């Protein structure tokens, strides 16, 4: 590995550290922020996902329109957008409408980075070690999320953090850290040829990438349990505050610091087909555990053992986020050209977020009318998608070898 690439990887990891810390101090506490600062009920909580998740669709168009800038320059822009959103939410105590506007801006930057970070990581990876590079980035990110979760726990438990003060301190701290990510990505441009810089503007959709779009369609549904309805079980049914969610995040991130790198290594060793099957089984199992516990709570059952089971289910559901690297790996496996990866990932992200915008209010309605167990049961059924693509890939590989 040449010296410039080594330096680029180190600087990129610094940016990942800043990004993960800022995210851990902001988006990880949104559930209680919406509930305590804006008195959101389960339906409003689902509706708030529209401005929060719609950037996942629009990011595809922005990344395609400005593809000529390259991944690193676009990453700088993304971190700036995140910082602007944090400034308003952290320092200005906005009304619900204003908050949703700047939540949208913040979320736009975050959703662009979902694809840009994976695209940059893939471009930095040595041949045959793509999974390990993705796992390394995920491991560093998860460890920093763990540190942020510890800060959130002690901040709220000791009374340092509050949602009702003029300055929301965790958001304010996240703002300062986010500036560090902007500076790191600007610095990185000195050492890394900007992946895709100068390429033509294009909206990239190909029929041979349909298996990837199919997976991201299912994942958009499955992700609701991690980002919305899993935390809502803790906040609404168990009536726990941000400190409890932070403790559960600490447990999740502690496990994830090892789980992410392990998953990356297994991707290289086992291949994409087998890993998609593992993902489907894992998602179905974790959704069933969480769904049964949530429905029992909704039916009025209580007890320490039930609470512990729900906490375990919550941690399992949150670890689902690590499988996103499997989808990036799938895209790299299917891609005609390495330079198409970032734009193709953004197209898949758009599919993911169309589902997110449509399904979140529907899930909120299902929760109110049929109970939380039905929401988690639907999520478990979507795991068939991972299994189907896994079998398709194995069939394709077998046909190639004949």
C-alpha positions, 0 to 999 in steps of 0.5 A: 500500500502506497504512502498516500493511500495509507495517509488517506485511510487514516484521515478518512478514519478521523472523519469517520470518528467525528461523524460517528461521535456527532451522530451518536450525540444527535440522531441517537437521541431523536426519539426522546427529543421528539417525545419530550420537546414536541410531545409526539405520539406514535402517529406523529413519530411516524410522520416525522420520518417523512422529512427525516427519510425523504433525503434518502430519495433526493440524495440519489439525484444530488449525487448523480447531478454532482458526480463530476465533483467526486466522492470526497468533495461531495462528502465535504458538502454532506458534513457541512449540511449535517453541521448546519442542521445541528446548529439550528436544533442545538442553539435556536430552540426551533418550533416544530415546523422549523425543526423539521426543515433543518432536520431535513437538511441534517438528514440530507447530509447524513443520507448522502454519507451513507453511500459516499462513505462506503464508496470511499472505503471501497475505493481505498480497499486493497484487492480482495480485502473490500469486506475487511475495509468496510468492516474496519470502517464499521468497527471504528464507527461503532466504537465511537458511537459507543463513546457517544452513548456513554456520554449521552447516558451520563449526560442525562443521568447526571442532569447535564443534558436536557431537551428543554434548555435554550441550548441543547448541549448534546446537539451543540457538542455534536456541532463542534465535532461535525466541523472536525469531520468537514476539515478532515475531508478537506484535508483528505483531498491532498492524498486521495484521488477523488473517486469518480471526479470528472465523471459524467452526470447520470442517474444510474439504474440498471436491470442487472442491479435489480437484486440489489434494489430488491434487497434495499426495498426489504431493508427499508422496511426492516430498518424501521424497527432499528430507527423508529419502532424499536426505540418507541417500544422502550420510550412508549411501552416501557416509559424509559428515558434517554438514559436507558436508550443510551445504556442499550446503545452502549451494549449494542455498540460494545458488541458491534465493535467486534461484530462489524469487523467480524462481519467484514472478514466473513464477507471476504471468506464466505461470499455474498450469497451465504452472508445474505442468507445469514442476514435474513435469518438474523433479521427474522429472529430478532424481529420475532423476539422484539415483536413478542415482547412488545405485544406482551407489554402492550397487552399489559404484561409486566415483569423483570424477565419480560423487560430483560427480554425486550432489552435483548431484542432491542440490542439484536434489532439494532445490530441489524444496521451492520448488515448494510455493509453486506448490501454495499458489498453486493453492489460492488459484486454486481457493478460493471465498473467500480466507478458506478458503485457510489451512484448505484448505492445512492439509487438503492438508498432511494429505493430504501427510503421510498419504502421508509417514507411510505411504511413509517406512517403505515406502521404507526397506524398498524401499531395503534390499531393492531398492536406492535406485534403486527409491525414486527411480524411484517418486518420478519416476513420481509427477511424472505427477500434476503434469502431469495437473493441469496439463492439467486446468487448461488444459482447464478454462480453455479450456472457460471461454473458449468 
